[in-house]
Amino acid sequence: MLMARDTSRDETQKLHKKWLKHQTFMAELAQNKEWLDKMEKEGQRLMQEKPEMSALVKKKLEEIRECWQDLESTTQAKARQLFEANRADLLVQNYSNLDQRLEQLEGQLSHVDYGQDLTTVNKQLKKLQTMECQMEEWYKEVGELQAQAASIPQQGQVMGKVSERQVGVETRIVRLIEPLKERRRILLASKEVHQVGRDLEDEILWIQERLPVATSQEHGTSLQAVQQLMKKNQSLQRELQGHRGHVEDVLERAGVIASIRSPEADSIRAGMEQLHQLWEALWSETEHRQLRLDVMYQAQQYYFDAGEVEAWLSEQELHMMNEETGKDEASTLQLLKKQLALEQTIEDYAETIGMLSQQCRQLLELGHPDCEQISKHQSQIDRLYVSLKDLAQEKKSRLEQQYWLYQLNREVDELEQWIAEREVIASSTELGQDFEHVTILQEKYTEFASETGSLGQERVTAVNQMVDELIDYGHADAATIAEWKDGVNEAWADLLELMETRGQMLAASHQLHKFFSDCQEVLAQIEDKQRRLPEVRAGQGGTSNTSTLQRLMQTFEHDIQLLVTQVRQLQESAAQLRTVYAGEKAEAIAMQEHEVMQTWKELLISCEDCRMQITTATDKLCFFGMVRDQLMWMESIICQIGTGEKPRSAEEQPLWPLECNIGIILRAQISDMMVSA
């Protein structure tokens, strides 16, 4: 506060120092303003934490604020007082200081240093830029000083000195503008020369760093290594392509400088030629290396593909060498399906082999250094592929043979089981209880035999055909298959023999029961004829027509004649059956035959008696008919005699009474005979 209120004008102290000292004090005061704000915050916090001390704290804070405001107002008042008192002197002093600085700058510009390299040139440019910035600041400061000078009253010796200083400073500033511009132009030109030289060196170094990569003779020994080298070379080519514009720009700038006749242009020209040669060499080497790597990539790609093909072929060969053929028909069929699918895969793999062969031909056409090795490798792969196809064919043949064997075994088992089932039916001993029963059995057996014969022969033929085909194919189990064939054929032959025996037995049983049935039928017919004989006998007494009796007798005899054929057939059947059967059945046959023959004889005797009776009756009726005819004739004669003329002579007259008497006598006798008959 005392410093702020110090208004003494000690002549021994310079006014300018006071002004500077007061400015320092004002800066210190501004810094302490933050400390005052901090005290305010601490006081507020203290009042919140301890309300009982709020009155005391508030009072102290108000006192501090009042003191601070008083200090600020006093300081500002003194600053205005010092400024007003020292403004003219300060203005002169400022012009003097500015003139001294301009003089120093002019001295620096008089010393010419264009730099030996890019670094020194950049330093000089930076220094020049600093000078230019100072000039701009000083120019602004001159403007401010001019404004201050305009606000000072134009009176007194001090203003003359201010005007003199002002004119000198302005003249010096104007005089320094052109040297600064010339200095910048010269430094920029020098910088361009050094920059182009540096760029040429950098580009040459950049190319020299990459040239060993482009000229490298390392081409890789595997596909992955070649791919990595190709990626590096392609990256280098992309880098060159991206860097091409920069190199062309450097060469263009170097060409501009090289066209100038100067010592520096010679070195630029040499660097430009070296850069151009190295750039062309690097570009050419990268292209040649790319071509070499492409060829090597094709070779390594071939080796890689060939390795994969060989690995695949070897893996498939291991599968083909597996001797598993399946435990049954289903598993063998599954293996066969897998084998067919694998064989199709192998067949489709021919396209991959063809592509690999095409790669080999392309490498041979390109004249690859490893042509001989590649050709041998391809030949080996071709042999492996052909060998794999042969193995696949052999395994398929084994699986097919095994599958056919299981199929044949199944067919043989089913056929043998079917034959066994048929043998059970064919070996039946049931021969029927009677003729109708045996007829039904024979019909069923005939149907069974027909079905069994056709179906069985078809199945046996199919099995034999399968066996013959497998044997002709050269099946490994041909001996076993032949045994199966013999077994099936023997079983079929046994079944046929058994069926034939069963058929013969049923035929014999049918013949036997038919004999018994025919015997019963013939007996029934004989008995029927026996029952009809009384009717025939009764017919001869009830009719007087001989033709009717003869027709009745002929009809009956015709029926008897039909029975003769049946009886004869029964005798023949009995004779045949007696040669076949013996024992009880032979006795039954003989008894049945005897019964039929006995009944037949009785019928024949009865028929003969009836025929004799009918013959006698017929003869009698014929006689009576003749008698009636004679009587009628005689009656007609008698009538003629009775109604005739009288005798014309004596000789004729005695005969008439005699004839009349004879007719009467004969008619009476015939009437008596007919009555008695």
C-alpha positions as CSV (number, residue, x, y, z in Angstrom):
1,M,0.0,0.0,0.0
2,L,2.9,2.3,0.8
3,M,4.5,1.6,-2.6
4,A,1.2,2.3,-4.3
5,R,0.9,5.7,-2.5
6,D,4.5,6.7,-3.1
7,T,4.3,10.0,-5.2
8,S,7.7,11.5,-4.5
9,R,9.5,12.8,-7.5
10,D,13.1,12.2,-6.6
11,E,15.1,13.8,-9.2
12,T,17.8,11.2,-8.7
13,Q,15.5,8.4,-9.9
14,K,14.5,8.2,-13.4
15,L,10.9,8.3,-14.2
16,H,11.1,5.4,-16.5
17,K,12.4,3.1,-13.8
18,K,9.6,4.1,-11.6
19,W,7.2,3.2,-14.3
20,L,8.7,-0.2,-14.8
21,K,8.8,-0.8,-11.1
22,H,5.1,0.1,-10.8
23,Q,4.3,-2.3,-13.7
24,T,6.1,-5.1,-11.8
25,F,4.0,-4.2,-8.7
26,M,0.8,-4.3,-10.7
27,A,1.7,-7.7,-12.1
28,E,2.4,-9.0,-8.6
29,L,-0.9,-7.6,-7.5
30,A,-2.7,-9.4,-10.3
31,Q,-1.1,-12.7,-9.2
32,N,-2.2,-12.2,-5.6
33,K,-5.8,-11.8,-6.7
34,E,-6.0,-15.5,-6.9
35,W,-4.8,-15.8,-3.3
36,L,-7.6,-13.4,-2.3
37,D,-10.2,-15.5,-4.1
38,K,-8.9,-18.5,-2.2
39,M,-9.3,-16.7,1.1
40,E,-12.9,-15.9,0.1
41,K,-13.6,-19.6,-0.5
42,E,-12.0,-20.7,2.7
43,G,-14.0,-18.1,4.6
44,Q,-17.2,-19.3,3.1
45,R,-16.4,-22.9,3.9
46,L,-15.5,-22.0,7.5
47,M,-18.8,-20.2,7.9
48,Q,-20.6,-23.3,6.7
49,E,-18.7,-25.6,8.9
50,K,-18.7,-23.3,12.0
51,P,-21.8,-21.1,12.0
52,E,-20.9,-19.7,15.4
53,M,-17.8,-18.0,13.9
54,S,-19.6,-16.7,10.8
55,A,-19.9,-13.2,12.1
56,L,-16.2,-12.9,12.9
57,V,-15.2,-14.5,9.6
58,K,-17.6,-12.3,7.6
59,K,-16.2,-9.2,9.3
60,K,-12.6,-10.2,8.5
61,L,-13.5,-10.9,4.9
62,E,-15.2,-7.5,4.5
63,E,-12.1,-5.8,5.9
64,I,-9.9,-7.7,3.5
65,R,-12.1,-6.8,0.6
66,E,-12.1,-3.2,1.5
67,C,-8.3,-3.1,1.9
68,W,-7.9,-4.9,-1.5
69,Q,-10.3,-2.5,-3.3
70,D,-8.4,0.5,-1.8
71,L,-5.1,-1.0,-2.9
72,E,-6.3,-1.6,-6.5
73,S,-7.8,1.9,-6.8
74,T,-4.6,3.5,-5.4
75,T,-2.4,1.4,-7.7
76,Q,-4.4,2.3,-10.8
77,A,-4.4,6.0,-9.9
78,K,-0.6,6.0,-9.5
79,A,-0.2,4.1,-12.8
80,R,-2.2,6.8,-14.6
81,Q,-0.2,9.5,-12.9
82,L,3.1,7.9,-13.8
83,F,1.9,7.2,-17.4
84,E,0.9,10.8,-17.9
85,A,4.1,12.1,-16.5
86,N,6.3,9.7,-18.4
87,R,4.5,9.2,-21.7
88,A,6.6,11.5,-23.8
89,D,9.9,10.3,-22.3
90,L,8.7,6.7,-22.8
91,L,7.9,7.4,-26.4
92,V,11.4,8.8,-27.1
93,Q,12.9,5.9,-25.2
94,N,10.8,3.4,-27.2
95,Y,11.9,4.9,-30.5
96,S,15.5,4.8,-29.4
97,N,15.2,1.1,-28.5
98,L,13.5,0.3,-31.7
99,D,16.1,2.2,-33.7
100,Q,18.9,0.2,-32.0
101,R,17.2,-3.1,-32.9
102,L,16.7,-2.1,-36.5
103,E,20.4,-1.1,-36.6
104,Q,21.3,-4.6,-35.3
105,L,19.1,-6.2,-37.9
106,E,20.6,-4.2,-40.7
107,G,24.0,-5.3,-39.5
108,Q,22.9,-9.0,-39.7
109,L,21.6,-8.5,-43.2
110,S,24.9,-7.1,-44.3
111,H,26.6,-10.4,-43.5
112,V,25.8,-12.8,-46.5
113,D,25.8,-16.6,-45.6
114,Y,23.9,-18.8,-48.1
115,G,24.7,-22.0,-46.3
116,Q,26.9,-25.0,-47.2
117,D,24.2,-27.6,-47.0
118,L,20.5,-28.0,-46.5
119,T,20.7,-27.8,-42.7
120,T,22.5,-24.5,-42.6
121,V,20.2,-23.1,-45.3
122,N,17.2,-24.1,-43.2
123,K,18.8,-22.5,-40.2
124,Q,19.3,-19.3,-42.2
125,L,15.7,-19.4,-43.5
126,K,14.5,-19.9,-40.0
127,K,16.6,-17.0,-38.8
128,L,15.3,-14.9,-41.7
129,Q,11.8,-15.8,-40.8
130,T,12.5,-14.7,-37.2
131,M,13.8,-11.4,-38.6
132,E,10.7,-11.0,-40.7
133,C,8.5,-11.7,-37.7
134,Q,10.4,-9.1,-35.8
135,M,10.0,-6.6,-38.6
136,E,6.2,-7.2,-38.5
137,E,6.1,-6.7,-34.8
138,W,8.3,-3.6,-35.0
139,Y,6.1,-2.3,-37.8
140,K,3.1,-2.7,-35.5
141,E,5.0,-1.1,-32.7
142,V,5.8,1.9,-34.9
143,G,2.1,2.2,-35.6
144,E,1.3,2.1,-31.9
145,L,4.0,4.7,-31.2
146,Q,2.6,6.9,-33.9
147,A,-0.8,6.7,-32.2
148,Q,0.8,7.6,-28.9
149,A,2.7,10.5,-30.4
150,A,-0.5,11.8,-31.9
151,S,-2.1,11.9,-28.5
152,I,0.7,14.0,-26.9
153,P,0.4,17.8,-27.1
154,Q,2.5,19.2,-29.9
155,Q,4.6,21.5,-27.7
156,G,7.9,21.5,-26.1
157,Q,11.4,20.3,-26.9
158,V,10.4,16.7,-26.2
159,M,8.0,16.5,-29.1
160,G,10.8,17.6,-31.5
161,K,12.9,14.8,-30.3
162,V,10.0,12.4,-30.7
163,S,9.4,13.5,-34.4
164,E,13.1,13.1,-35.2
165,R,13.2,9.6,-33.7
166,Q,10.0,8.7,-35.5
167,V,11.3,9.7,-39.0
168,G,14.6,7.9,-38.5
169,V,12.9,4.7,-37.4
170,E,10.4,4.7,-40.3
171,T,13.2,5.4,-42.8
172,R,15.2,2.5,-41.5
173,I,12.2,0.1,-41.6
174,V,11.5,1.0,-45.3
175,R,15.2,0.5,-46.1
176,L,15.3,-3.0,-44.6
177,I,12.3,-4.4,-46.6
178,E,14.1,-5.1,-49.9
179,P,17.2,-6.7,-48.3
180,L,14.9,-9.1,-46.4
181,K,13.1,-10.0,-49.6
182,E,16.4,-10.5,-51.5
183,R,17.8,-12.5,-48.7
184,R,14.7,-14.8,-48.8
185,R,14.9,-15.3,-52.5
186,I,18.6,-16.2,-52.4
187,L,18.1,-18.6,-49.5
188,L,15.1,-20.3,-51.1
189,A,17.1,-20.8,-54.3
190,S,20.0,-22.2,-52.3
191,K,17.5,-24.4,-50.4
192,E,16.0,-25.7,-53.6
193,V,19.5,-26.7,-54.9
194,H,20.4,-28.4,-51.7
195,Q,17.0,-30.0,-51.4
196,V,17.2,-31.4,-54.9
197,G,20.6,-32.7,-54.1
198,R,19.4,-34.2,-50.9
199,D,16.3,-35.7,-52.7
200,L,18.6,-37.2,-55.3
201,E,20.8,-38.7,-52.6
202,D,17.7,-40.0,-50.7
203,E,16.2,-41.5,-53.9
204,I,19.5,-43.1,-54.9
205,L,19.9,-44.5,-51.4
206,W,16.2,-45.7,-51.4
207,I,16.7,-47.5,-54.7
208,Q,20.1,-49.0,-53.6
209,E,18.3,-50.4,-50.5
210,R,15.7,-52.1,-52.7
211,L,17.9,-53.1,-55.6
212,P,19.4,-56.2,-53.7
213,V,15.8,-57.4,-53.1
214,A,15.0,-57.1,-56.8
215,T,18.2,-58.7,-58.0
216,S,18.1,-61.5,-55.4
217,Q,18.5,-65.0,-56.8
218,E,16.6,-66.6,-54.0
219,H,13.4,-68.1,-55.5
220,G,12.2,-70.3,-52.6
221,T,12.3,-74.0,-52.1
222,S,8.6,-74.5,-51.3
223,L,5.3,-73.1,-52.4
224,Q,4.9,-71.1,-49.2
225,A,8.3,-69.6,-49.5
226,V,7.7,-68.7,-53.2
227,Q,4.4,-67.1,-52.3
228,Q,6.1,-65.0,-49.6
229,L,8.8,-63.9,-52.1
230,M,6.1,-63.1,-54.7
231,K,4.2,-61.1,-52.1
232,K,7.4,-59.2,-51.2
233,N,8.2,-58.6,-54.9
234,Q,4.6,-57.5,-55.6
235,S,4.8,-55.2,-52.6
236,L,8.0,-53.8,-54.0
237,Q,6.3,-53.3,-57.3
238,R,3.4,-51.5,-55.7
239,E,5.9,-49.4,-53.7
240,L,7.7,-48.6,-56.9
241,Q,4.5,-47.7,-58.6
242,G,3.5,-45.5,-55.7
243,H,7.0,-43.9,-55.6
244,R,7.2,-43.4,-59.3
245,G,5.6,-40.0,-59.1
246,H,8.0,-38.8,-56.4
247,V,11.0,-40.0,-58.5
248,E,9.7,-38.3,-61.6
249,D,9.1,-35.1,-59.6
250,V,12.7,-35.2,-58.2
251,L,14.1,-35.8,-61.7
252,E,12.0,-33.0,-63.1
253,R,13.2,-30.6,-60.4
254,A,16.8,-31.8,-60.9
255,G,16.4,-31.2,-64.7
256,V,15.4,-27.6,-64.1
257,I,18.4,-27.0,-61.9
258,A,20.7,-29.0,-64.3
259,S,19.7,-26.6,-67.1
260,I,21.4,-23.8,-65.2
261,R,25.1,-23.2,-65.7
262,S,26.5,-23.3,-62.2
263,P,29.0,-25.4,-60.2
264,E,26.1,-26.8,-58.2
265,A,24.3,-27.9,-61.4
266,D,27.1,-30.3,-62.4
267,S,26.7,-32.4,-59.2
268,I,22.9,-32.2,-59.7
269,R,23.2,-33.4,-63.3
270,A,25.4,-36.4,-62.3
271,G,23.0,-37.3,-59.5
272,M,20.1,-37.1,-61.9
273,E,21.7,-39.5,-64.4
274,Q,22.6,-41.9,-61.6
275,L,19.1,-41.8,-60.2
276,H,17.6,-42.4,-63.7
277,Q,19.8,-45.4,-64.3
278,L,19.2,-46.9,-60.9
279,W,15.5,-46.4,-61.3
280,E,15.3,-48.1,-64.6
281,A,17.5,-50.9,-63.4
282,L,15.3,-51.4,-60.3
283,W,12.1,-51.4,-62.3
284,S,13.5,-53.8,-64.8
285,E,14.9,-56.2,-62.2
286,T,11.5,-56.3,-60.3
287,E,9.7,-57.2,-63.5
288,H,12.3,-59.9,-64.3
289,R,12.2,-61.2,-60.8
290,Q,8.4,-61.4,-61.0
291,L,8.7,-63.5,-64.2
292,R,11.2,-65.8,-62.5
293,L,9.0,-66.1,-59.4
294,D,6.0,-66.8,-61.6
295,V,7.8,-69.7,-63.2
296,M,9.1,-70.9,-59.9
297,Y,5.6,-70.5,-58.4
298,Q,4.2,-72.7,-61.2
299,A,6.8,-75.3,-60.5
300,Q,6.3,-75.2,-56.7
301,Q,2.5,-75.2,-57.2
302,Y,3.0,-78.3,-59.4
303,Y,5.1,-79.9,-56.7
304,F,2.5,-78.9,-54.0
305,D,-0.4,-80.2,-56.1
306,A,1.5,-83.3,-57.0
307,G,2.3,-83.9,-53.3
308,E,-1.4,-83.6,-52.4
309,V,-2.3,-85.9,-55.3
310,E,0.3,-88.5,-54.1
311,A,-1.0,-88.2,-50.6
312,W,-4.6,-88.7,-51.7
313,L,-3.6,-91.6,-53.9
314,S,-1.7,-93.2,-51.1
315,E,-4.6,-92.7,-48.7
316,Q,-7.0,-94.3,-51.2
317,E,-4.6,-97.1,-51.8
318,L,-4.6,-97.9,-48.1
319,H,-8.4,-98.0,-48.3
320,M,-8.2,-100.4,-51.3
321,M,-5.8,-102.7,-49.5
322,N,-8.4,-103.2,-46.7
323,E,-9.5,-106.9,-47.0
324,E,-12.8,-106.3,-45.2
325,T,-15.6,-107.8,-47.3
326,G,-18.6,-107.7,-44.9
327,K,-20.0,-110.2,-42.4
328,D,-23.4,-110.5,-44.2
329,E,-25.2,-109.4,-47.3
330,A,-26.3,-106.1,-45.8
331,S,-22.9,-105.1,-44.6
332,T,-21.3,-106.3,-47.9
333,L,-23.9,-104.2,-49.9
334,Q,-23.0,-101.2,-47.8
335,L,-19.3,-101.7,-48.4
336,L,-20.0,-102.2,-52.1
337,K,-22.0,-98.9,-52.3
338,K,-19.1,-97.1,-50.5
339,Q,-16.7,-98.8,-52.9
340,L,-18.8,-97.7,-56.0
341,A,-18.9,-94.1,-54.6
342,L,-15.2,-94.2,-54.0
343,E,-14.6,-95.6,-57.4
344,Q,-16.6,-92.8,-58.9
345,T,-14.6,-90.3,-56.8
346,I,-11.4,-91.9,-58.2
347,E,-12.9,-91.7,-61.7
348,D,-13.8,-88.0,-61.2
349,Y,-10.2,-87.5,-59.8
350,A,-9.0,-88.0,-63.4
351,E,-9.8,-84.4,-64.0
352,T,-7.4,-83.4,-61.2
353,I,-4.7,-85.7,-62.7
354,G,-5.4,-84.1,-66.1
355,M,-5.0,-80.6,-64.7
356,L,-1.7,-81.7,-63.1
357,S,-0.5,-83.2,-66.4
358,Q,-1.4,-79.9,-68.1
359,Q,0.7,-78.0,-65.5
360,C,3.5,-80.4,-66.3
361,R,3.3,-79.8,-70.0
362,Q,3.2,-76.0,-69.5
363,L,6.4,-76.2,-67.4
364,L,8.0,-78.4,-70.0
365,E,7.0,-75.9,-72.7
366,L,8.5,-73.0,-70.7
367,G,11.7,-74.9,-70.4
368,H,11.9,-75.1,-66.6
369,P,15.3,-76.2,-65.2
370,D,13.6,-79.1,-63.4
371,C,11.9,-80.4,-66.5
372,E,13.3,-83.9,-66.2
373,Q,12.4,-84.2,-62.5
374,I,8.9,-82.9,-63.2
375,S,8.4,-85.3,-66.0
376,K,9.5,-88.2,-63.9
377,H,7.2,-87.1,-61.1
378,Q,4.3,-86.8,-63.4
379,S,5.0,-90.3,-64.8
380,Q,5.1,-91.7,-61.3
381,I,1.7,-90.0,-60.5
382,D,0.2,-91.5,-63.6
383,R,1.4,-94.9,-62.6
384,L,0.0,-94.5,-59.1
385,Y,-3.3,-93.4,-60.5
386,V,-3.5,-96.4,-62.9
387,S,-2.5,-98.7,-60.0
388,L,-5.2,-97.2,-57.8
389,K,-7.8,-97.8,-60.4
390,D,-6.7,-101.4,-60.8
391,L,-6.9,-101.9,-57.0
392,A,-10.3,-100.3,-56.9
393,Q,-11.5,-102.6,-59.7
394,E,-10.0,-105.6,-57.8
395,K,-11.7,-104.6,-54.5
396,K,-15.0,-104.0,-56.3
397,S,-14.7,-107.4,-57.9
398,R,-14.0,-109.0,-54.4
399,L,-16.9,-107.2,-52.9
400,E,-19.2,-108.1,-55.8
401,Q,-18.1,-111.7,-55.6
402,Q,-18.8,-111.7,-51.9
403,Y,-22.1,-109.9,-52.3
404,W,-23.1,-112.4,-55.1
405,L,-22.0,-115.2,-52.8
406,Y,-24.2,-113.9,-50.0
407,Q,-27.0,-113.5,-52.4
408,L,-26.5,-117.0,-53.7
409,N,-26.3,-118.3,-50.2
410,R,-29.5,-116.6,-49.3
411,E,-31.2,-117.9,-52.5
412,V,-29.9,-121.4,-51.8
413,D,-31.1,-121.3,-48.1
414,E,-34.5,-119.9,-49.1
415,L,-34.8,-122.5,-51.9
416,E,-33.7,-125.4,-49.6
417,Q,-36.2,-124.1,-46.9
418,W,-38.9,-123.9,-49.6
419,I,-38.0,-127.4,-50.8
420,A,-38.1,-128.7,-47.2
421,E,-41.5,-127.1,-46.7
422,R,-42.7,-128.7,-49.9
423,E,-41.2,-132.1,-48.8
424,V,-43.4,-131.9,-45.7
425,I,-46.5,-131.7,-47.9
426,A,-45.2,-134.2,-50.4
427,S,-44.3,-136.7,-47.7
428,S,-47.9,-136.7,-46.2
429,T,-49.3,-140.2,-45.8
430,E,-52.9,-139.2,-45.9
431,L,-54.6,-141.1,-48.7
432,G,-58.3,-140.2,-48.1
433,Q,-61.2,-141.8,-46.3
434,D,-63.4,-142.3,-49.3
435,F,-63.6,-141.5,-53.0
436,E,-64.7,-137.9,-52.6
437,H,-62.0,-137.2,-50.0
438,V,-59.3,-138.8,-52.1
439,T,-60.5,-136.8,-55.1
440,I,-60.2,-133.6,-53.2
441,L,-56.8,-134.6,-52.0
442,Q,-55.7,-135.5,-55.5
443,E,-57.0,-132.2,-56.9
444,K,-55.2,-130.2,-54.3
445,Y,-52.1,-132.3,-54.8
446,T,-52.3,-131.8,-58.6
447,E,-52.4,-128.1,-58.1
448,F,-49.6,-128.3,-55.5
449,A,-47.5,-130.4,-57.8
450,S,-48.1,-128.1,-60.8
451,E,-47.3,-125.0,-58.8
452,T,-44.3,-126.6,-57.1
453,G,-43.0,-128.0,-60.4
454,S,-43.2,-124.7,-62.3
455,L,-42.0,-122.4,-59.5
456,G,-39.4,-124.8,-58.2
457,Q,-38.0,-125.5,-61.6
458,E,-37.8,-121.8,-62.2
459,R,-36.1,-121.1,-58.9
460,V,-33.7,-124.0,-59.3
461,T,-32.9,-122.9,-62.8
462,A,-32.2,-119.4,-61.6
463,V,-29.9,-120.7,-58.8
464,N,-28.1,-123.0,-61.3
465,Q,-27.7,-120.1,-63.7
466,M,-26.3,-117.9,-60.9
467,V,-23.9,-120.7,-59.9
468,D,-22.8,-121.2,-63.5
469,E,-22.2,-117.5,-64.0
470,L,-20.2,-117.2,-60.8
471,I,-18.1,-120.3,-61.7
472,D,-17.6,-119.0,-65.3
473,Y,-16.7,-115.6,-63.8
474,G,-13.9,-117.3,-61.9
475,H,-15.3,-116.8,-58.4
476,A,-12.8,-117.5,-55.6
477,D,-15.3,-119.9,-53.8
478,A,-16.2,-121.8,-56.9
479,A,-15.8,-125.2,-55.1
480,T,-18.2,-124.1,-52.3
481,I,-20.7,-122.8,-54.9
482,A,-20.5,-126.1,-56.8
483,E,-21.3,-127.9,-53.6
484,W,-24.3,-125.7,-53.0
485,K,-25.5,-126.3,-56.5
486,D,-25.2,-130.1,-56.1
487,G,-27.0,-129.9,-52.7
488,V,-29.9,-127.9,-54.2
489,N,-30.2,-130.1,-57.3
490,E,-30.2,-133.2,-55.0
491,A,-32.8,-131.7,-52.8
492,W,-34.9,-130.8,-55.8
493,A,-34.5,-134.3,-57.3
494,D,-35.6,-135.8,-53.9
495,L,-38.6,-133.5,-53.8
496,L,-39.6,-134.4,-57.4
497,E,-39.2,-138.1,-56.5
498,L,-41.2,-137.7,-53.4
499,M,-43.8,-135.8,-55.3
500,E,-44.0,-138.5,-57.9
501,T,-44.3,-141.1,-55.2
502,R,-47.0,-139.1,-53.5
503,G,-48.8,-138.7,-56.8
504,Q,-48.6,-142.4,-57.4
505,M,-49.9,-143.2,-53.9
506,L,-52.8,-140.8,-54.4
507,A,-53.5,-142.2,-57.8
508,A,-53.5,-145.7,-56.4
509,S,-55.7,-144.6,-53.5
510,H,-58.0,-142.8,-56.0
511,Q,-58.2,-146.0,-58.1
512,L,-59.0,-148.1,-55.1
513,H,-61.6,-145.8,-53.7
514,K,-63.0,-145.3,-57.2
515,F,-63.3,-149.1,-57.5
516,F,-65.2,-149.2,-54.2
517,S,-67.3,-146.3,-55.4
518,D,-67.9,-147.9,-58.8
519,C,-68.9,-151.1,-57.1
520,Q,-71.4,-149.3,-54.9
521,E,-72.7,-147.5,-57.9
522,V,-73.0,-150.7,-60.0
523,L,-74.7,-152.5,-57.1
524,A,-77.1,-149.6,-56.8
525,Q,-77.8,-149.8,-60.5
526,I,-78.2,-153.6,-60.3
527,E,-80.6,-153.3,-57.4
528,D,-82.5,-150.6,-59.3
529,K,-82.8,-153.1,-62.2
530,Q,-83.9,-155.8,-59.8
531,R,-86.6,-153.4,-58.6
532,R,-87.7,-152.7,-62.2
533,L,-88.1,-156.4,-63.2
534,P,-91.5,-156.8,-61.5
535,E,-92.7,-153.8,-63.5
536,V,-91.6,-155.4,-66.7
537,R,-93.3,-158.7,-65.7
538,A,-96.4,-156.7,-64.8
539,G,-96.3,-155.0,-68.2
540,Q,-96.6,-158.3,-70.1
541,G,-99.9,-159.1,-68.4
542,G,-101.3,-155.6,-68.9
543,T,-100.7,-155.3,-72.6
544,S,-101.7,-157.4,-75.6
545,N,-99.4,-155.6,-77.9
546,T,-96.3,-157.7,-78.7
547,S,-94.4,-154.7,-80.1
548,T,-94.8,-152.8,-76.8
549,L,-93.5,-155.8,-74.9
550,Q,-90.6,-156.2,-77.2
551,R,-89.7,-152.5,-76.9
552,L,-90.0,-152.7,-73.1
553,M,-87.7,-155.7,-73.1
554,Q,-85.2,-154.2,-75.5
555,T,-85.0,-151.0,-73.3
556,F,-84.4,-153.1,-70.2
557,E,-81.8,-155.2,-72.0
558,H,-80.1,-152.1,-73.3
559,D,-79.7,-150.8,-69.8
560,I,-78.4,-154.2,-68.8
561,Q,-75.9,-154.0,-71.7
562,L,-74.6,-150.7,-70.2
563,L,-74.1,-152.4,-66.9
564,V,-72.2,-155.2,-68.7
565,T,-69.5,-152.7,-69.7
566,Q,-69.3,-151.3,-66.1
567,V,-69.1,-154.8,-64.6
568,R,-66.4,-155.7,-67.0
569,Q,-64.4,-152.6,-66.1
570,L,-64.9,-153.4,-62.4
571,Q,-63.5,-156.9,-63.1
572,E,-60.5,-155.4,-64.9
573,S,-60.0,-152.8,-62.1
574,A,-60.2,-155.6,-59.5
575,A,-57.6,-157.6,-61.4
576,Q,-55.3,-154.6,-61.5
577,L,-55.8,-153.8,-57.8
578,R,-55.1,-157.3,-56.8
579,T,-51.7,-157.0,-58.3
580,V,-51.0,-153.9,-56.3
581,Y,-52.6,-154.5,-52.9
582,A,-52.5,-157.5,-50.6
583,G,-53.8,-158.4,-47.2
584,E,-56.9,-156.7,-45.9
585,K,-57.3,-154.4,-48.9
586,A,-57.0,-157.4,-51.3
587,E,-59.7,-159.3,-49.4
588,A,-61.9,-156.1,-49.4
589,I,-61.4,-155.9,-53.2
590,A,-62.2,-159.6,-53.7
591,M,-65.3,-159.3,-51.4
592,Q,-66.5,-156.3,-53.2
593,E,-66.0,-157.9,-56.5
594,H,-67.7,-161.1,-55.4
595,E,-70.7,-159.2,-54.1
596,V,-71.0,-157.3,-57.4
597,M,-70.6,-160.4,-59.5
598,Q,-73.1,-162.3,-57.3
599,T,-75.7,-159.6,-57.6
600,W,-74.9,-159.3,-61.3
601,K,-75.5,-163.0,-61.8
602,E,-78.8,-162.9,-60.0
603,L,-79.8,-159.9,-62.1
604,L,-78.8,-161.8,-65.3
605,I,-80.8,-164.9,-64.2
606,S,-83.8,-162.7,-63.4
607,C,-83.5,-161.0,-66.7
608,E,-83.3,-164.3,-68.5
609,D,-86.4,-165.5,-66.8
610,C,-88.2,-162.3,-67.5
611,R,-87.1,-162.5,-71.1
612,M,-88.3,-166.0,-71.4
613,Q,-91.6,-165.0,-70.0
614,I,-91.9,-162.1,-72.3
615,T,-90.9,-164.3,-75.2
616,T,-93.6,-166.9,-74.3
617,A,-96.2,-164.1,-73.9
618,T,-95.2,-162.7,-77.2
619,D,-95.5,-166.0,-79.0
620,K,-98.8,-166.5,-77.4
621,L,-100.0,-163.1,-78.4
622,C,-98.7,-163.8,-81.9
623,F,-100.7,-167.1,-82.0
624,F,-103.8,-165.5,-80.8
625,G,-103.4,-162.8,-83.3
626,M,-103.1,-165.4,-86.1
627,V,-106.1,-167.2,-84.8
628,R,-108.1,-164.0,-84.7
629,D,-107.1,-163.2,-88.2
630,Q,-108.1,-166.7,-89.3
631,L,-111.4,-166.4,-87.5
632,M,-112.1,-163.1,-89.1
633,W,-111.3,-164.6,-92.4
634,M,-113.5,-167.6,-91.8
635,E,-116.3,-165.4,-90.6
636,S,-116.0,-163.4,-93.7
637,I,-116.1,-166.6,-95.7
638,I,-119.1,-167.8,-93.8
639,C,-120.9,-164.6,-94.4
640,Q,-120.2,-164.9,-98.0
641,I,-121.5,-168.4,-97.9
642,G,-124.7,-167.5,-96.0
643,T,-125.5,-164.6,-98.3
644,G,-124.5,-166.3,-101.6
645,E,-126.8,-167.8,-104.4
646,K,-128.4,-171.2,-104.1
647,P,-126.7,-174.1,-105.9
648,R,-127.6,-174.3,-109.4
649,S,-127.0,-178.0,-109.5
650,A,-127.3,-181.0,-107.3
651,E,-123.5,-181.4,-107.1
652,E,-123.1,-178.0,-105.3
653,Q,-125.8,-178.2,-102.8
654,P,-124.5,-180.9,-100.4
655,L,-121.3,-178.9,-99.7
656,W,-122.8,-175.9,-98.1
657,P,-124.2,-177.4,-94.9
658,L,-120.9,-179.2,-94.4
659,E,-118.8,-176.0,-94.5
660,C,-121.2,-174.2,-92.2
661,N,-120.8,-176.9,-89.7
662,I,-117.0,-176.9,-89.9
663,G,-116.8,-173.1,-89.3
664,I,-119.1,-173.3,-86.3
665,I,-117.0,-176.0,-84.8
666,L,-113.6,-174.2,-85.3
667,R,-114.9,-170.9,-84.0
668,A,-116.1,-172.6,-80.8
669,Q,-112.8,-174.4,-80.3
670,I,-110.8,-171.2,-80.8
671,S,-113.0,-169.3,-78.4
672,D,-112.4,-172.0,-75.8
673,M,-108.6,-171.8,-76.3
674,M,-108.5,-168.0,-76.0
675,V,-110.6,-168.1,-72.9
676,S,-108.4,-170.8,-71.4
677,A,-105.4,-168.8,-72.4
